[in-house]
Amino acid sequence: MKSREEIKQIAAQVITDEKKAVENLLNHIDDAFAEAVETLFSTSGRVVVTGIGKSANIATKIVSTMNSTGTPALFLHAADAIHGDLGMVRPDDVVICISKSGNTPEIKVLVPLIKNFGNRIIAIVGNRDSFLAHEADIVLDTTVEHEACPNNLAPTSSTTAQLVMGDALAVALIECRNFSARDFARFHPGGALGKQLYLRVADLYIQNERPAVPPTATIDETILEMTSKRLGCTVVMENDTIRGIITDGDLRRMMQTFHSPQTAADIMHPNPRTILDSEYAVNALQLMRNNSITQLIVVDADNHYLGIIHIHDILREGII
């Protein structure tokens, strides 16, 4: 077993080797890369990404990234392709073929078949003198000096370079499509990221009670209202106007001061924090955090009291 210092040195060397491999990609961002982006952007078909071995794993990640950012893509395993799955490739599709050597038997069989179909092939390849590089329409060079593996065998630096090149394609397409945060949310409606981008205060507060007391309410009446509505607060209203808010904390502080207030107006916090019902829920969360509070009064554009949003409502949706 290696010592802890040796283990840390090994990890540092891996990161250094892979960093160098990624930095070297800057030398290969050329007209071929721009042509690849233009080809992917202009196609009326889909992007089919294929590979074998570890390159196939990278291909699936690139497919996921493209699908979630507005570029329809699908994964085709190179071995399965030559046993029937090639039927998923349509005439207008563009094929991205990923391979370190560019000379694997599956690639040598698959590439001519795709070319016979008339589909354009973009190679992400680590060997410019390979079969794949010579046969592809566009070549993106991901050559690495050596793998981070001490035996220079396990795909490490090479797969990192492939992944980064795929991300560069995906992000360039995002920019070309003017793909916005709102667009992103449409493809991620069930995740925390998507909810941050589409879930609004109006979607959450409506589930809650609407606690309210007049300024003249007694302390007993105020406590009863807060208890029955179970939100840890009540709004103080007068003539349909928000005068203040009373929270559980205000009640505790009242008891600690040993004085005997008579009405809600005596203990309310004036000028309470409010938020528009049209605001994003994530903005409500940020406002709560900035002010160290757990509830916000929800209002409409005319400052009419609509209800309460509680931090628990946001936690329940998994936004944080």
C-alpha positions in Angstrom: 0.0 0.0 0.0 1.2 3.5 -0.9 1.6 6.1 1.8 -0.8 9.0 1.9 1.8 11.4 0.5 2.4 9.1 -2.4 -1.3 8.7 -3.0 -1.7 12.5 -3.1 1.3 12.8 -5.5 -0.3 10.2 -7.8 -3.6 12.1 -7.9 -1.8 15.4 -8.5 0.1 13.8 -11.4 -3.1 12.5 -13.0 -4.7 15.9 -12.8 -1.6 17.5 -14.3 -1.5 15.0 -17.2 -5.1 15.5 -18.0 -4.9 19.2 -17.7 -2.1 19.2 -20.2 -4.2 17.0 -22.5 -7.1 19.5 -22.3 -4.9 22.5 -22.8 -3.4 20.9 -25.9 -6.9 20.9 -27.5 -6.6 24.6 -27.9 -4.2 23.9 -30.8 -6.9 21.9 -32.6 -9.7 24.4 -32.4 -9.5 25.3 -36.1 -11.6 25.7 -39.2 -12.5 22.0 -39.0 -14.1 22.6 -35.6 -16.1 25.6 -36.9 -17.2 23.5 -39.9 -18.3 20.8 -37.5 -20.5 23.2 -35.5 -22.0 24.7 -38.7 -22.8 21.2 -40.0 -24.4 20.2 -36.7 -26.3 23.4 -36.5 -27.7 23.3 -40.0 -28.7 19.7 -40.2 -32.4 19.0 -40.4 -31.8 15.6 -38.9 -30.3 14.4 -35.6 -26.8 14.0 -34.3 -25.9 10.3 -34.0 -22.9 9.8 -31.7 -21.1 6.4 -31.9 -18.1 4.7 -30.4 -16.9 1.6 -28.7 -15.4 0.8 -25.3 -14.6 3.9 -23.2 -15.3 6.1 -26.2 -18.9 4.8 -26.2 -19.2 6.0 -22.6 -18.1 9.4 -23.6 -20.5 9.3 -26.5 -23.5 8.7 -24.2 -22.5 11.8 -22.1 -22.2 14.0 -25.2 -25.6 12.8 -26.4 -27.1 13.7 -23.0 -25.6 17.1 -23.1 -26.8 17.9 -26.6 -30.4 16.6 -25.9 -30.7 18.8 -22.8 -29.5 21.9 -24.7 -31.6 21.9 -27.8 -29.7 19.6 -30.2 -31.6 16.3 -30.8 -29.1 13.5 -30.5 -29.0 9.7 -30.0 -26.3 7.1 -29.1 -25.4 4.3 -31.4 -23.0 1.6 -30.1 -20.5 0.8 -32.9 -20.7 -2.9 -32.2 -24.5 -3.0 -32.2 -24.6 -0.8 -35.3 -23.2 -3.5 -37.5 -25.7 -6.0 -36.1 -28.9 -4.2 -36.9 -28.9 -0.9 -35.0 -27.6 1.0 -38.0 -31.3 1.2 -39.0 -31.7 4.1 -36.6 -29.6 6.3 -38.8 -31.8 8.5 -41.0 -30.8 10.2 -44.2 -30.4 13.7 -42.8 -28.5 12.7 -39.6 -24.9 13.7 -38.9 -22.8 11.0 -37.3 -20.1 11.8 -34.8 -17.7 8.9 -34.5 -15.4 8.8 -31.4 -12.2 6.7 -31.3 -8.8 7.1 -29.8 -7.0 4.9 -32.4 -9.4 5.3 -35.2 -8.5 1.8 -36.3 -10.7 -0.6 -34.3 -12.4 -3.4 -36.3 -15.9 -2.1 -35.5 -15.0 1.4 -36.8 -13.5 0.0 -40.0 -16.7 -1.9 -40.7 -19.1 0.9 -39.6 -17.7 4.0 -41.3 -18.0 2.7 -44.9 -21.6 1.7 -44.3 -22.5 5.2 -43.0 -20.7 6.7 -46.0 -22.7 4.5 -48.3 -25.9 5.9 -46.7 -24.7 9.4 -47.6 -24.5 10.7 -44.0 -21.7 13.2 -43.1 -19.2 11.9 -40.5 -17.4 14.0 -37.9 -14.5 12.2 -36.3 -13.3 12.9 -32.8 -10.1 10.9 -33.1 -6.7 10.7 -31.4 -4.8 9.6 -34.5 -4.8 11.7 -37.6 -3.2 8.9 -39.6 -6.0 6.4 -38.8 -8.6 4.8 -41.0 -11.3 7.0 -39.3 -9.4 10.2 -39.8 -8.9 9.5 -43.5 -12.5 8.5 -44.1 -14.3 11.2 -42.1 -15.7 14.4 -43.7 -14.5 16.5 -40.7 -11.7 15.6 -38.3 -11.5 16.9 -34.7 -8.1 16.0 -33.3 -8.0 14.8 -29.7 -4.5 13.4 -29.8 -2.8 13.1 -26.3 0.9 12.5 -25.6 0.2 9.8 -23.1 -2.5 8.5 -20.8 -2.5 9.4 -17.1 -2.4 5.6 -16.5 1.2 4.7 -15.4 1.2 1.9 -18.0 -0.1 4.3 -20.7 -2.9 1.9 -21.4 -6.1 2.7 -19.5 -8.1 5.5 -21.3 -7.8 8.5 -19.1 -6.3 11.6 -20.7 -7.7 10.5 -24.1 -11.3 10.1 -22.8 -11.0 13.5 -20.9 -9.9 15.1 -24.2 -12.8 13.5 -26.1 -15.3 14.7 -23.4 -14.0 18.3 -23.5 -14.2 18.4 -27.3 -17.8 17.2 -27.1 -18.6 19.8 -24.5 -17.0 22.5 -26.8 -19.3 21.4 -29.6 -22.4 21.4 -27.4 -21.7 24.8 -25.9 -20.9 26.3 -29.3 -24.3 25.0 -30.5 -26.0 26.5 -27.4 -24.5 29.9 -28.4 -25.5 29.5 -32.1 -29.1 28.6 -31.1 -29.3 31.4 -28.6 -30.5 28.7 -26.2 -31.7 30.5 -23.1 -32.2 29.5 -19.4 -35.9 29.3 -20.1 -35.3 26.9 -22.9 -33.1 24.8 -20.6 -35.9 24.6 -18.1 -38.3 23.2 -20.6 -36.0 20.1 -20.9 -35.4 19.8 -17.2 -38.9 20.2 -15.6 -38.4 17.6 -13.0 -35.0 18.5 -11.7 -33.8 21.1 -9.2 -32.1 23.1 -12.0 -35.3 23.2 -14.0 -37.4 24.2 -11.0 -35.2 27.1 -10.3 -35.9 28.4 -13.8 -39.6 27.9 -14.1 -41.2 27.4 -10.6 -42.9 30.7 -9.4 -44.1 31.9 -6.1 -47.7 31.7 -7.4 -47.2 27.9 -7.8 -46.4 27.5 -4.1 -48.2 30.0 -1.9 -51.6 29.0 -3.2 -51.3 25.7 -1.2 -51.1 27.7 2.1 -53.6 29.3 4.4 -53.9 33.1 4.4 -53.4 34.3 8.0 -54.5 37.8 8.9 -55.5 39.8 11.9 -56.4 43.5 12.3 -54.1 45.8 14.3 -56.7 45.7 17.2 -56.6 41.9 17.6 -55.7 40.8 21.1 -52.6 38.7 21.6 -54.8 35.7 22.3 -56.6 36.2 19.0 -53.3 36.7 17.2 -51.8 33.4 18.6 -55.0 31.6 17.7 -54.8 32.8 14.1 -51.1 31.8 13.8 -51.8 28.4 15.4 -54.8 27.6 13.2 -53.0 28.6 9.9 -49.8 26.8 10.9 -47.4 29.0 9.0 -45.6 30.5 12.0 -46.8 34.0 11.2 -49.8 36.2 10.5 -50.1 39.4 8.5 -51.6 42.5 10.2 -54.1 44.1 7.9 -56.1 47.3 8.1 -58.5 48.5 5.4 -57.0 45.9 2.9 -53.6 47.4 3.5 -50.6 45.5 4.9 -49.5 47.1 8.1 -47.0 44.5 9.4 -46.3 40.9 10.2 -46.1 38.9 13.4 -44.0 35.8 13.6 -43.3 33.1 16.2 -40.0 35.0 16.9 -41.9 38.1 17.7 -44.0 36.2 20.2 -40.9 34.7 21.8 -39.3 38.1 22.1 -42.5 39.6 23.6 -42.3 37.0 26.3 -38.6 37.6 27.0 -39.2 41.4 27.5 -41.8 40.7 30.3 -44.1 43.5 29.2 -47.8 43.0 28.4 -48.8 44.2 25.0 -52.5 44.6 24.4 -52.9 44.2 20.6 -51.3 42.9 17.5 -50.1 46.4 16.6 -48.0 46.4 19.7 -45.8 43.5 18.6 -46.0 43.5 14.8 -43.0 44.1 12.7 -43.8 47.1 10.3 -42.7 47.2 6.7 -42.5 43.5 6.2 -40.7 41.8 3.3 -43.0 41.0 0.4 -42.6 39.3 -2.9 -44.7 39.4 -6.1 -46.6 36.2 -7.0 -45.0 36.3 -10.4 -41.4 36.1 -9.1 -39.4 32.9 -9.4 -39.4 30.7 -6.2 -35.6 30.7 -6.2 -35.7 34.5 -5.8 -38.0 34.1 -2.8 -35.4 31.7 -1.3 -32.6 34.2 -1.9 -34.7 37.0 -0.3 -35.3 34.8 2.8 -31.6 33.9 3.1 -30.5 37.5 2.7 -32.8 38.6 5.5 -32.6 35.5 7.7 -36.3 34.9 7.6 -38.5 31.9 6.8 -41.6 33.5 5.4 -42.5 36.1 2.8 -45.8 37.9 2.2 -47.0 37.3 -1.3 -48.6 40.3 -3.1 -49.8 41.1 -6.6 -48.7 44.0 -8.8 -51.1 46.3 -6.8 -49.6 45.2 -3.5 -52.7 43.3 -2.5 -52.1 40.6 0.1 -52.4 37.2 -1.5 -50.9 34.8 1.0 -47.7 33.4 2.5 -44.8 31.5 1.0 -42.7 29.5 3.6 -39.2 28.2 3.2 -40.6 24.7 3.7 -42.6 25.1 0.5 -39.4 25.6 -1.4 -37.6 22.8 0.4 -40.4 20.5 -0.5 -39.9 21.2 -4.2 -36.2 20.2 -3.9 -34.9 23.6 -5.2 -32.1 23.5 -2.5 
